[in-house]
Amino acid sequence: MVTELKEVIMSKKIVRADNWDGKSRPSNKAYDDNYERIFGQKEIKELDESLKQSKRNRQERKDNEEYLKEIKDKL
């Protein structure tokens, strides 16, 4: 009985191993869709924040250049 149980367990592992692609997740359309749903929005938010930061940096550089020009003119 114990050997039969081991054979059944081993046979299930073999079946699972046949369907396994070497990664710890299933590789199918549902996975891709869910990945995009979860992480796609995060990427968009990160890009938006990056754009806002870039605009702030550009404005800061412009302000600094104007300030330096004013100081230079006073000297």
mmCIF file of the N, C-alpha and C atoms, coordinates in Angstrom:
data_MODEL
# 
_entry.id   MODEL 
# 
loop_
_atom_site.group_PDB 
_atom_site.id 
_atom_site.type_symbol 
_atom_site.label_atom_id 
_atom_site.label_alt_id 
_atom_site.label_comp_id 
_atom_site.label_asym_id 
_atom_site.label_entity_id 
_atom_site.label_seq_id 
_atom_site.pdbx_PDB_ins_code 
_atom_site.Cartn_x 
_atom_site.Cartn_y 
_atom_site.Cartn_z 
_atom_site.occupancy 
_atom_site.B_iso_or_equiv 
_atom_site.pdbx_formal_charge 
_atom_site.auth_seq_id 
_atom_site.auth_comp_id 
_atom_site.auth_asym_id 
_atom_site.auth_atom_id 
_atom_site.pdbx_PDB_model_num 
ATOM 1   N N  . MET A 1 1  ? 0.829  -1.190 0.000   1.00 0.00 ? 1  MET A N  1 
ATOM 2   C CA . MET A 1 1  ? 0.000  0.000  0.000   1.00 0.00 ? 1  MET A CA 1 
ATOM 3   C C  . MET A 1 1  ? 0.871  1.251  0.000   1.00 0.00 ? 1  MET A C  1 
ATOM 4   N N  . VAL A 1 2  ? 1.907  1.280  0.790   1.00 0.00 ? 2  VAL A N  1 
ATOM 5   C CA . VAL A 1 2  ? 2.789  2.440  0.851   1.00 0.00 ? 2  VAL A CA 1 
ATOM 6   C C  . VAL A 1 2  ? 3.486  2.642  -0.489  1.00 0.00 ? 2  VAL A C  1 
ATOM 7   N N  . THR A 1 3  ? 3.925  1.583  -1.100  1.00 0.00 ? 3  THR A N  1 
ATOM 8   C CA . THR A 1 3  ? 4.587  1.713  -2.398  1.00 0.00 ? 3  THR A CA 1 
ATOM 9   C C  . THR A 1 3  ? 3.609  2.196  -3.456  1.00 0.00 ? 3  THR A C  1 
ATOM 10  N N  . GLU A 1 4  ? 2.361  1.771  -3.373  1.00 0.00 ? 4  GLU A N  1 
ATOM 11  C CA . GLU A 1 4  ? 1.354  2.245  -4.325  1.00 0.00 ? 4  GLU A CA 1 
ATOM 12  C C  . GLU A 1 4  ? 1.142  3.742  -4.166  1.00 0.00 ? 4  GLU A C  1 
ATOM 13  N N  . LEU A 1 5  ? 1.105  4.214  -2.929  1.00 0.00 ? 5  LEU A N  1 
ATOM 14  C CA . LEU A 1 5  ? 0.917  5.637  -2.659  1.00 0.00 ? 5  LEU A CA 1 
ATOM 15  C C  . LEU A 1 5  ? 2.092  6.440  -3.204  1.00 0.00 ? 5  LEU A C  1 
ATOM 16  N N  . LYS A 1 6  ? 3.295  5.946  -3.033  1.00 0.00 ? 6  LYS A N  1 
ATOM 17  C CA . LYS A 1 6  ? 4.470  6.633  -3.559  1.00 0.00 ? 6  LYS A CA 1 
ATOM 18  C C  . LYS A 1 6  ? 4.428  6.697  -5.082  1.00 0.00 ? 6  LYS A C  1 
ATOM 19  N N  . GLU A 1 7  ? 3.983  5.625  -5.695  1.00 0.00 ? 7  GLU A N  1 
ATOM 20  C CA . GLU A 1 7  ? 3.904  5.609  -7.151  1.00 0.00 ? 7  GLU A CA 1 
ATOM 21  C C  . GLU A 1 7  ? 2.886  6.619  -7.651  1.00 0.00 ? 7  GLU A C  1 
ATOM 22  N N  . VAL A 1 8  ? 1.767  6.744  -6.947  1.00 0.00 ? 8  VAL A N  1 
ATOM 23  C CA . VAL A 1 8  ? 0.744  7.711  -7.337  1.00 0.00 ? 8  VAL A CA 1 
ATOM 24  C C  . VAL A 1 8  ? 1.294  9.126  -7.183  1.00 0.00 ? 8  VAL A C  1 
ATOM 25  N N  . ILE A 1 9  ? 1.942  9.397  -6.073  1.00 0.00 ? 9  ILE A N  1 
ATOM 26  C CA . ILE A 1 9  ? 2.517  10.715 -5.846  1.00 0.00 ? 9  ILE A CA 1 
ATOM 27  C C  . ILE A 1 9  ? 3.582  11.002 -6.891  1.00 0.00 ? 9  ILE A C  1 
ATOM 28  N N  . MET A 1 10 ? 4.430  10.031 -7.165  1.00 0.00 ? 10 MET A N  1 
ATOM 29  C CA . MET A 1 10 ? 5.476  10.222 -8.156  1.00 0.00 ? 10 MET A CA 1 
ATOM 30  C C  . MET A 1 10 ? 4.885  10.451 -9.543  1.00 0.00 ? 10 MET A C  1 
ATOM 31  N N  . SER A 1 11 ? 3.809  9.722  -9.850  1.00 0.00 ? 11 SER A N  1 
ATOM 32  C CA . SER A 1 11 ? 3.209  9.895  -11.164 1.00 0.00 ? 11 SER A CA 1 
ATOM 33  C C  . SER A 1 11 ? 2.593  11.286 -11.305 1.00 0.00 ? 11 SER A C  1 
ATOM 34  N N  . LYS A 1 12 ? 2.055  11.843 -10.221 1.00 0.00 ? 12 LYS A N  1 
ATOM 35  C CA . LYS A 1 12 ? 1.513  13.197 -10.278 1.00 0.00 ? 12 LYS A CA 1 
ATOM 36  C C  . LYS A 1 12 ? 2.627  14.209 -10.506 1.00 0.00 ? 12 LYS A C  1 
ATOM 37  N N  . LYS A 1 13 ? 3.770  13.978 -9.885  1.00 0.00 ? 13 LYS A N  1 
ATOM 38  C CA . LYS A 1 13 ? 4.890  14.885 -10.078 1.00 0.00 ? 13 LYS A CA 1 
ATOM 39  C C  . LYS A 1 13 ? 5.374  14.847 -11.516 1.00 0.00 ? 13 LYS A C  1 
ATOM 40  N N  . ILE A 1 14 ? 5.366  13.680 -12.102 1.00 0.00 ? 14 ILE A N  1 
ATOM 41  C CA . ILE A 1 14 ? 5.794  13.546 -13.489 1.00 0.00 ? 14 ILE A CA 1 
ATOM 42  C C  . ILE A 1 14 ? 4.828  14.288 -14.401 1.00 0.00 ? 14 ILE A C  1 
ATOM 43  N N  . VAL A 1 15 ? 3.529  14.164 -14.143 1.00 0.00 ? 15 VAL A N  1 
ATOM 44  C CA . VAL A 1 15 ? 2.533  14.857 -14.953 1.00 0.00 ? 15 VAL A CA 1 
ATOM 45  C C  . VAL A 1 15 ? 2.714  16.357 -14.800 1.00 0.00 ? 15 VAL A C  1 
ATOM 46  N N  . ARG A 1 16 ? 2.925  16.810 -13.588 1.00 0.00 ? 16 ARG A N  1 
ATOM 47  C CA . ARG A 1 16 ? 3.123  18.235 -13.367 1.00 0.00 ? 16 ARG A CA 1 
ATOM 48  C C  . ARG A 1 16 ? 4.414  18.702 -14.038 1.00 0.00 ? 16 ARG A C  1 
ATOM 49  N N  . ALA A 1 17 ? 5.429  17.878 -13.994 1.00 0.00 ? 17 ALA A N  1 
ATOM 50  C CA . ALA A 1 17 ? 6.710  18.248 -14.597 1.00 0.00 ? 17 ALA A CA 1 
ATOM 51  C C  . ALA A 1 17 ? 6.574  18.377 -16.112 1.00 0.00 ? 17 ALA A C  1 
ATOM 52  N N  . ASP A 1 18 ? 5.703  17.591 -16.719 1.00 0.00 ? 18 ASP A N  1 
ATOM 53  C CA . ASP A 1 18 ? 5.504  17.691 -18.161 1.00 0.00 ? 18 ASP A CA 1 
ATOM 54  C C  . ASP A 1 18 ? 4.900  19.038 -18.554 1.00 0.00 ? 18 ASP A C  1 
ATOM 55  N N  . ASN A 1 19 ? 4.082  19.614 -17.672 1.00 0.00 ? 19 ASN A N  1 
ATOM 56  C CA . ASN A 1 19 ? 3.429  20.885 -17.968 1.00 0.00 ? 19 ASN A CA 1 
ATOM 57  C C  . ASN A 1 19 ? 4.244  22.087 -17.482 1.00 0.00 ? 19 ASN A C  1 
ATOM 58  N N  . TRP A 1 20 ? 5.322  21.853 -16.835 1.00 0.00 ? 20 TRP A N  1 
ATOM 59  C CA . TRP A 1 20 ? 6.114  22.925 -16.243 1.00 0.00 ? 20 TRP A CA 1 
ATOM 60  C C  . TRP A 1 20 ? 7.123  23.448 -17.244 1.00 0.00 ? 20 TRP A C  1 
ATOM 61  N N  . ASP A 1 21 ? 7.188  24.759 -17.419 1.00 0.00 ? 21 ASP A N  1 
ATOM 62  C CA . ASP A 1 21 ? 8.085  25.346 -18.418 1.00 0.00 ? 21 ASP A CA 1 
ATOM 63  C C  . ASP A 1 21 ? 9.402  25.836 -17.821 1.00 0.00 ? 21 ASP A C  1 
ATOM 64  N N  . GLY A 1 22 ? 9.709  25.468 -16.588 1.00 0.00 ? 22 GLY A N  1 
ATOM 65  C CA . GLY A 1 22 ? 10.961 25.858 -15.966 1.00 0.00 ? 22 GLY A CA 1 
ATOM 66  C C  . GLY A 1 22 ? 10.867 27.144 -15.188 1.00 0.00 ? 22 GLY A C  1 
ATOM 67  N N  . LYS A 1 23 ? 9.689  27.691 -15.072 1.00 0.00 ? 23 LYS A N  1 
ATOM 68  C CA . LYS A 1 23 ? 9.471  28.922 -14.317 1.00 0.00 ? 23 LYS A CA 1 
ATOM 69  C C  . LYS A 1 23 ? 8.473  28.639 -13.210 1.00 0.00 ? 23 LYS A C  1 
ATOM 70  N N  . SER A 1 24 ? 8.395  29.550 -12.275 1.00 0.00 ? 24 SER A N  1 
ATOM 71  C CA . SER A 1 24 ? 7.519  29.315 -11.134 1.00 0.00 ? 24 SER A CA 1 
ATOM 72  C C  . SER A 1 24 ? 6.111  29.836 -11.369 1.00 0.00 ? 24 SER A C  1 
ATOM 73  N N  . ARG A 1 25 ? 5.768  30.170 -12.565 1.00 0.00 ? 25 ARG A N  1 
ATOM 74  C CA . ARG A 1 25 ? 4.442  30.677 -12.872 1.00 0.00 ? 25 ARG A CA 1 
ATOM 75  C C  . ARG A 1 25 ? 3.957  30.080 -14.189 1.00 0.00 ? 25 ARG A C  1 
ATOM 76  N N  . PRO A 1 26 ? 2.658  30.030 -14.359 1.00 0.00 ? 26 PRO A N  1 
ATOM 77  C CA . PRO A 1 26 ? 2.139  29.529 -15.628 1.00 0.00 ? 26 PRO A CA 1 
ATOM 78  C C  . PRO A 1 26 ? 2.346  30.579 -16.721 1.00 0.00 ? 26 PRO A C  1 
ATOM 79  N N  . SER A 1 27 ? 2.674  30.128 -17.881 1.00 0.00 ? 27 SER A N  1 
ATOM 80  C CA . SER A 1 27 ? 2.875  31.043 -19.002 1.00 0.00 ? 27 SER A CA 1 
ATOM 81  C C  . SER A 1 27 ? 1.691  30.900 -19.943 1.00 0.00 ? 27 SER A C  1 
ATOM 82  N N  . ASN A 1 28 ? 0.714  31.764 -19.751 1.00 0.00 ? 28 ASN A N  1 
ATOM 83  C CA . ASN A 1 28 ? -0.456 31.719 -20.614 1.00 0.00 ? 28 ASN A CA 1 
ATOM 84  C C  . ASN A 1 28 ? -1.050 33.122 -20.761 1.00 0.00 ? 28 ASN A C  1 
ATOM 85  N N  . LYS A 1 29 ? -2.100 33.243 -21.521 1.00 0.00 ? 29 LYS A N  1 
ATOM 86  C CA . LYS A 1 29 ? -2.725 34.531 -21.814 1.00 0.00 ? 29 LYS A CA 1 
ATOM 87  C C  . LYS A 1 29 ? -3.283 35.188 -20.550 1.00 0.00 ? 29 LYS A C  1 
ATOM 88  N N  . ALA A 1 30 ? -3.855 34.402 -19.652 1.00 0.00 ? 30 ALA A N  1 
ATOM 89  C CA . ALA A 1 30 ? -4.420 34.958 -18.426 1.00 0.00 ? 30 ALA A CA 1 
ATOM 90  C C  . ALA A 1 30 ? -3.333 35.615 -17.584 1.00 0.00 ? 30 ALA A C  1 
ATOM 91  N N  . TYR A 1 31 ? -2.172 34.999 -17.535 1.00 0.00 ? 31 TYR A N  1 
ATOM 92  C CA . TYR A 1 31 ? -1.054 35.574 -16.781 1.00 0.00 ? 31 TYR A CA 1 
ATOM 93  C C  . TYR A 1 31 ? -0.648 36.918 -17.389 1.00 0.00 ? 31 TYR A C  1 
ATOM 94  N N  . ASP A 1 32 ? -0.515 36.953 -18.705 1.00 0.00 ? 32 ASP A N  1 
ATOM 95  C CA . ASP A 1 32 ? -0.131 38.198 -19.370 1.00 0.00 ? 32 ASP A CA 1 
ATOM 96  C C  . ASP A 1 32 ? -1.156 39.306 -19.129 1.00 0.00 ? 32 ASP A C  1 
ATOM 97  N N  . ASP A 1 33 ? -2.436 38.974 -19.215 1.00 0.00 ? 33 ASP A N  1 
ATOM 98  C CA . ASP A 1 33 ? -3.489 39.969 -18.996 1.00 0.00 ? 33 ASP A CA 1 
ATOM 99  C C  . ASP A 1 33 ? -3.453 40.498 -17.571 1.00 0.00 ? 33 ASP A C  1 
ATOM 100 N N  . ASN A 1 34 ? -3.319 39.602 -16.608 1.00 0.00 ? 34 ASN A N  1 
ATOM 101 C CA . ASN A 1 34 ? -3.288 40.023 -15.212 1.00 0.00 ? 34 ASN A CA 1 
ATOM 102 C C  . ASN A 1 34 ? -2.028 40.829 -14.907 1.00 0.00 ? 34 ASN A C  1 
ATOM 103 N N  . TYR A 1 35 ? -0.915 40.467 -15.506 1.00 0.00 ? 35 TYR A N  1 
ATOM 104 C CA . TYR A 1 35 ? 0.323  41.224 -15.303 1.00 0.00 ? 35 TYR A CA 1 
ATOM 105 C C  . TYR A 1 35 ? 0.137  42.659 -15.774 1.00 0.00 ? 35 TYR A C  1 
ATOM 106 N N  . GLU A 1 36 ? -0.439 42.816 -16.949 1.00 0.00 ? 36 GLU A N  1 
ATOM 107 C CA . GLU A 1 36 ? -0.682 44.156 -17.479 1.00 0.00 ? 36 GLU A CA 1 
ATOM 108 C C  . GLU A 1 36 ? -1.669 44.925 -16.608 1.00 0.00 ? 36 GLU A C  1 
ATOM 109 N N  . ARG A 1 37 ? -2.691 44.235 -16.122 1.00 0.00 ? 37 ARG A N  1 
ATOM 110 C CA . ARG A 1 37 ? -3.686 44.893 -15.280 1.00 0.00 ? 37 ARG A CA 1 
ATOM 111 C C  . ARG A 1 37 ? -3.054 45.396 -13.991 1.00 0.00 ? 37 ARG A C  1 
ATOM 112 N N  . ILE A 1 38 ? -2.183 44.595 -13.404 1.00 0.00 ? 38 ILE A N  1 
ATOM 113 C CA . ILE A 1 38 ? -1.577 44.941 -12.118 1.00 0.00 ? 38 ILE A CA 1 
ATOM 114 C C  . ILE A 1 38 ? -0.437 45.941 -12.293 1.00 0.00 ? 38 ILE A C  1 
ATOM 115 N N  . PHE A 1 39 ? 0.504  45.645 -13.170 1.00 0.00 ? 39 PHE A N  1 
ATOM 116 C CA . PHE A 1 39 ? 1.712  46.443 -13.276 1.00 0.00 ? 39 PHE A CA 1 
ATOM 117 C C  . PHE A 1 39 ? 1.651  47.506 -14.355 1.00 0.00 ? 39 PHE A C  1 
ATOM 118 N N  . GLY A 1 40 ? 0.746  47.378 -15.284 1.00 0.00 ? 40 GLY A N  1 
ATOM 119 C CA . GLY A 1 40 ? 0.639  48.365 -16.354 1.00 0.00 ? 40 GLY A CA 1 
ATOM 120 C C  . GLY A 1 40 ? 0.292  49.741 -15.823 1.00 0.00 ? 40 GLY A C  1 
ATOM 121 N N  . GLN A 1 41 ? -0.622 49.814 -14.876 1.00 0.00 ? 41 GLN A N  1 
ATOM 122 C CA . GLN A 1 41 ? -1.007 51.089 -14.279 1.00 0.00 ? 41 GLN A CA 1 
ATOM 123 C C  . GLN A 1 41 ? 0.151  51.687 -13.498 1.00 0.00 ? 41 GLN A C  1 
ATOM 124 N N  . LYS A 1 42 ? 0.919  50.837 -12.869 1.00 0.00 ? 42 LYS A N  1 
ATOM 125 C CA . LYS A 1 42 ? 2.063  51.313 -12.103 1.00 0.00 ? 42 LYS A CA 1 
ATOM 126 C C  . LYS A 1 42 ? 3.075  51.975 -13.032 1.00 0.00 ? 42 LYS A C  1 
ATOM 127 N N  . GLU A 1 43 ? 3.311  51.393 -14.172 1.00 0.00 ? 43 GLU A N  1 
ATOM 128 C CA . GLU A 1 43 ? 4.253  51.967 -15.130 1.00 0.00 ? 43 GLU A CA 1 
ATOM 129 C C  . GLU A 1 43 ? 3.758  53.316 -15.631 1.00 0.00 ? 43 GLU A C  1 
ATOM 130 N N  . ILE A 1 44 ? 2.478  53.437 -15.876 1.00 0.00 ? 44 ILE A N  1 
ATOM 131 C CA . ILE A 1 44 ? 1.910  54.700 -16.334 1.00 0.00 ? 44 ILE A CA 1 
ATOM 132 C C  . ILE A 1 44 ? 2.068  55.768 -15.254 1.00 0.00 ? 44 ILE A C  1 
ATOM 133 N N  . LYS A 1 45 ? 1.805  55.404 -14.005 1.00 0.00 ? 45 LYS A N  1 
ATOM 134 C CA . LYS A 1 45 ? 1.962  56.360 -12.901 1.00 0.00 ? 45 LYS A CA 1 
ATOM 135 C C  . LYS A 1 45 ? 3.411  56.785 -12.756 1.00 0.00 ? 45 LYS A C  1 
ATOM 136 N N  . GLU A 1 46 ? 4.327  55.836 -12.891 1.00 0.00 ? 46 GLU A N  1 
ATOM 137 C CA . GLU A 1 46 ? 5.748  56.174 -12.782 1.00 0.00 ? 46 GLU A CA 1 
ATOM 138 C C  . GLU A 1 46 ? 6.182  57.111 -13.907 1.00 0.00 ? 46 GLU A C  1 
ATOM 139 N N  . LEU A 1 47 ? 5.694  56.873 -15.107 1.00 0.00 ? 47 LEU A N  1 
ATOM 140 C CA . LEU A 1 47 ? 6.024  57.751 -16.234 1.00 0.00 ? 47 LEU A CA 1 
ATOM 141 C C  . LEU A 1 47 ? 5.453  59.150 -16.028 1.00 0.00 ? 47 LEU A C  1 
ATOM 142 N N  . ASP A 1 48 ? 4.233  59.232 -15.520 1.00 0.00 ? 48 ASP A N  1 
ATOM 143 C CA . ASP A 1 48 ? 3.630  60.535 -15.251 1.00 0.00 ? 48 ASP A CA 1 
ATOM 144 C C  . ASP A 1 48 ? 4.435  61.300 -14.211 1.00 0.00 ? 48 ASP A C  1 
ATOM 145 N N  . GLU A 1 49 ? 4.828  60.614 -13.151 1.00 0.00 ? 49 GLU A N  1 
ATOM 146 C CA . GLU A 1 49 ? 5.615  61.259 -12.097 1.00 0.00 ? 49 GLU A CA 1 
ATOM 147 C C  . GLU A 1 49 ? 6.972  61.701 -12.628 1.00 0.00 ? 49 GLU A C  1 
ATOM 148 N N  . SER A 1 50 ? 7.574  60.883 -13.471 1.00 0.00 ? 50 SER A N  1 
ATOM 149 C CA . SER A 1 50 ? 8.856  61.228 -14.065 1.00 0.00 ? 50 SER A CA 1 
ATOM 150 C C  . SER A 1 50 ? 8.726  62.483 -14.938 1.00 0.00 ? 50 SER A C  1 
ATOM 151 N N  . LEU A 1 51 ? 7.667  62.575 -15.699 1.00 0.00 ? 51 LEU A N  1 
ATOM 152 C CA . LEU A 1 51 ? 7.436  63.748 -16.544 1.00 0.00 ? 51 LEU A CA 1 
ATOM 153 C C  . LEU A 1 51 ? 7.248  64.993 -15.688 1.00 0.00 ? 51 LEU A C  1 
ATOM 154 N N  . LYS A 1 52 ? 6.472  64.887 -14.618 1.00 0.00 ? 52 LYS A N  1 
ATOM 155 C CA . LYS A 1 52 ? 6.261  66.029 -13.726 1.00 0.00 ? 52 LYS A CA 1 
ATOM 156 C C  . LYS A 1 52 ? 7.577  66.484 -13.106 1.00 0.00 ? 52 LYS A C  1 
ATOM 157 N N  . GLN A 1 53 ? 8.402  65.520 -12.671 1.00 0.00 ? 53 GLN A N  1 
ATOM 158 C CA . GLN A 1 53 ? 9.693  65.852 -12.075 1.00 0.00 ? 53 GLN A CA 1 
ATOM 159 C C  . GLN A 1 53 ? 10.602 66.522 -13.099 1.00 0.00 ? 53 GLN A C  1 
ATOM 160 N N  . SER A 1 54 ? 10.573 66.049 -14.316 1.00 0.00 ? 54 SER A N  1 
ATOM 161 C CA . SER A 1 54 ? 11.377 66.651 -15.378 1.00 0.00 ? 54 SER A CA 1 
ATOM 162 C C  . SER A 1 54 ? 10.967 68.102 -15.618 1.00 0.00 ? 54 SER A C  1 
ATOM 163 N N  . LYS A 1 55 ? 9.677  68.365 -15.631 1.00 0.00 ? 55 LYS A N  1 
ATOM 164 C CA . LYS A 1 55 ? 9.192  69.726 -15.822 1.00 0.00 ? 55 LYS A CA 1 
ATOM 165 C C  . LYS A 1 55 ? 9.598  70.620 -14.653 1.00 0.00 ? 55 LYS A C  1 
ATOM 166 N N  . ARG A 1 56 ? 9.539  70.094 -13.424 1.00 0.00 ? 56 ARG A N  1 
ATOM 167 C CA . ARG A 1 56 ? 9.968  70.875 -12.254 1.00 0.00 ? 56 ARG A CA 1 
ATOM 168 C C  . ARG A 1 56 ? 11.460 71.188 -12.340 1.00 0.00 ? 56 ARG A C  1 
ATOM 169 N N  . ASN A 1 57 ? 12.251 70.202 -12.748 1.00 0.00 ? 57 ASN A N  1 
ATOM 170 C CA . ASN A 1 57 ? 13.698 70.417 -12.872 1.00 0.00 ? 57 ASN A CA 1 
ATOM 171 C C  . ASN A 1 57 ? 14.010 71.473 -13.928 1.00 0.00 ? 57 ASN A C  1 
ATOM 172 N N  . ARG A 1 58 ? 13.326 71.408 -15.047 1.00 0.00 ? 58 ARG A N  1 
ATOM 173 C CA . ARG A 1 58 ? 13.538 72.373 -16.119 1.00 0.00 ? 58 ARG A CA 1 
ATOM 174 C C  . ARG A 1 58 ? 13.202 73.785 -15.641 1.00 0.00 ? 58 ARG A C  1 
ATOM 175 N N  . GLN A 1 59 ? 12.086 73.924 -14.938 1.00 0.00 ? 59 GLN A N  1 
ATOM 176 C CA . GLN A 1 59 ? 11.685 75.231 -14.429 1.00 0.00 ? 59 GLN A CA 1 
ATOM 177 C C  . GLN A 1 59 ? 12.695 75.735 -13.397 1.00 0.00 ? 59 GLN A C  1 
ATOM 178 N N  . GLU A 1 60 ? 13.184 74.852 -12.561 1.00 0.00 ? 60 GLU A N  1 
ATOM 179 C CA . GLU A 1 60 ? 14.182 75.239 -11.562 1.00 0.00 ? 60 GLU A CA 1 
ATOM 180 C C  . GLU A 1 60 ? 15.474 75.723 -12.232 1.00 0.00 ? 60 GLU A C  1 
ATOM 181 N N  . ARG A 1 61 ? 15.911 75.020 -13.267 1.00 0.00 ? 61 ARG A N  1 
ATOM 182 C CA . ARG A 1 61 ? 17.105 75.456 -14.001 1.00 0.00 ? 61 ARG A CA 1 
ATOM 183 C C  . ARG A 1 61 ? 16.892 76.834 -14.634 1.00 0.00 ? 61 ARG A C  1 
ATOM 184 N N  . LYS A 1 62 ? 15.717 77.029 -15.203 1.00 0.00 ? 62 LYS A N  1 
ATOM 185 C CA . LYS A 1 62 ? 15.399 78.313 -15.827 1.00 0.00 ? 62 LYS A CA 1 
ATOM 186 C C  . LYS A 1 62 ? 15.414 79.425 -14.775 1.00 0.00 ? 62 LYS A C  1 
ATOM 187 N N  . ASP A 1 63 ? 14.823 79.175 -13.626 1.00 0.00 ? 63 ASP A N  1 
ATOM 188 C CA . ASP A 1 63 ? 14.801 80.161 -12.548 1.00 0.00 ? 63 ASP A CA 1 
ATOM 189 C C  . ASP A 1 63 ? 16.216 80.467 -12.062 1.00 0.00 ? 63 ASP A C  1 
ATOM 190 N N  . ASN A 1 64 ? 17.025 79.437 -11.939 1.00 0.00 ? 64 ASN A N  1 
ATOM 191 C CA . ASN A 1 64 ? 18.408 79.634 -11.494 1.00 0.00 ? 64 ASN A CA 1 
ATOM 192 C C  . ASN A 1 64 ? 19.205 80.456 -12.508 1.00 0.00 ? 64 ASN A C  1 
ATOM 193 N N  . GLU A 1 65 ? 19.005 80.176 -13.779 1.00 0.00 ? 65 GLU A N  1 
ATOM 194 C CA . GLU A 1 65 ? 19.713 80.935 -14.819 1.00 0.00 ? 65 GLU A CA 1 
ATOM 195 C C  . GLU A 1 65 ? 19.309 82.405 -14.780 1.00 0.00 ? 65 GLU A C  1 
ATOM 196 N N  . GLU A 1 66 ? 18.020 82.672 -14.602 1.00 0.00 ? 66 GLU A N  1 
ATOM 197 C CA . GLU A 1 66 ? 17.544 84.053 -14.518 1.00 0.00 ? 66 GLU A CA 1 
ATOM 198 C C  . GLU A 1 66 ? 18.125 84.750 -13.290 1.00 0.00 ? 66 GLU A C  1 
ATOM 199 N N  . TYR A 1 67 ? 18.162 84.057 -12.168 1.00 0.00 ? 67 TYR A N  1 
ATOM 200 C CA . TYR A 1 67 ? 18.705 84.615 -10.932 1.00 0.00 ? 67 TYR A CA 1 
ATOM 201 C C  . TYR A 1 67 ? 20.189 84.934 -11.102 1.00 0.00 ? 67 TYR A C  1 
ATOM 202 N N  . LEU A 1 68 ? 20.944 84.019 -11.694 1.00 0.00 ? 68 LEU A N  1 
ATOM 203 C CA . LEU A 1 68 ? 22.371 84.255 -11.911 1.00 0.00 ? 68 LEU A CA 1 
ATOM 204 C C  . LEU A 1 68 ? 22.608 85.421 -12.866 1.00 0.00 ? 68 LEU A C  1 
ATOM 205 N N  . LYS A 1 69 ? 21.751 85.540 -13.860 1.00 0.00 ? 69 LYS A N  1 
ATOM 206 C CA . LYS A 1 69 ? 21.874 86.634 -14.823 1.00 0.00 ? 69 LYS A CA 1 
ATOM 207 C C  . LYS A 1 69 ? 21.626 87.977 -14.123 1.00 0.00 ? 69 LYS A C  1 
ATOM 208 N N  . GLU A 1 70 ? 20.634 88.009 -13.230 1.00 0.00 ? 70 GLU A N  1 
ATOM 209 C CA . GLU A 1 70 ? 20.348 89.224 -12.474 1.00 0.00 ? 70 GLU A CA 1 
ATOM 210 C C  . GLU A 1 70 ? 21.537 89.615 -11.594 1.00 0.00 ? 70 GLU A C  1 
ATOM 211 N N  . ILE A 1 71 ? 22.123 88.663 -10.922 1.00 0.00 ? 71 ILE A N  1 
ATOM 212 C CA . ILE A 1 71 ? 23.272 88.921 -10.060 1.00 0.00 ? 71 ILE A CA 1 
ATOM 213 C C  . ILE A 1 71 ? 24.455 89.406 -10.883 1.00 0.00 ? 71 ILE A C  1 
ATOM 214 N N  . LYS A 1 72 ? 24.663 88.778 -12.011 1.00 0.00 ? 72 LYS A N  1 
ATOM 215 C CA . LYS A 1 72 ? 25.773 89.165 -12.882 1.00 0.00 ? 72 LYS A CA 1 
ATOM 216 C C  . LYS A 1 72 ? 25.587 90.602 -13.379 1.00 0.00 ? 72 LYS A C  1 
ATOM 217 N N  . ASP A 1 73 ? 24.367 90.975 -13.715 1.00 0.00 ? 73 ASP A N  1 
ATOM 218 C CA . ASP A 1 73 ? 24.080 92.328 -14.183 1.00 0.00 ? 73 ASP A CA 1 
ATOM 219 C C  . ASP A 1 73 ? 24.310 93.350 -13.077 1.00 0.00 ? 73 ASP A C  1 
ATOM 220 N N  . LYS A 1 74 ? 24.044 92.996 -11.849 1.00 0.00 ? 74 LYS A N  1 
ATOM 221 C CA . LYS A 1 74 ? 24.262 93.907 -10.720 1.00 0.00 ? 74 LYS A CA 1 
ATOM 222 C C  . LYS A 1 74 ? 25.729 94.121 -10.438 1.00 0.00 ? 74 LYS A C  1 
ATOM 223 N N  . LEU A 1 75 ? 26.515 93.132 -10.741 1.00 0.00 ? 75 LEU A N  1 
ATOM 224 C CA . LEU A 1 75 ? 27.958 93.256 -10.491 1.00 0.00 ? 75 LEU A CA 1 
ATOM 225 C C  . LEU A 1 75 ? 28.567 94.011 -11.605 1.00 0.00 ? 75 LEU A C  1 
# 
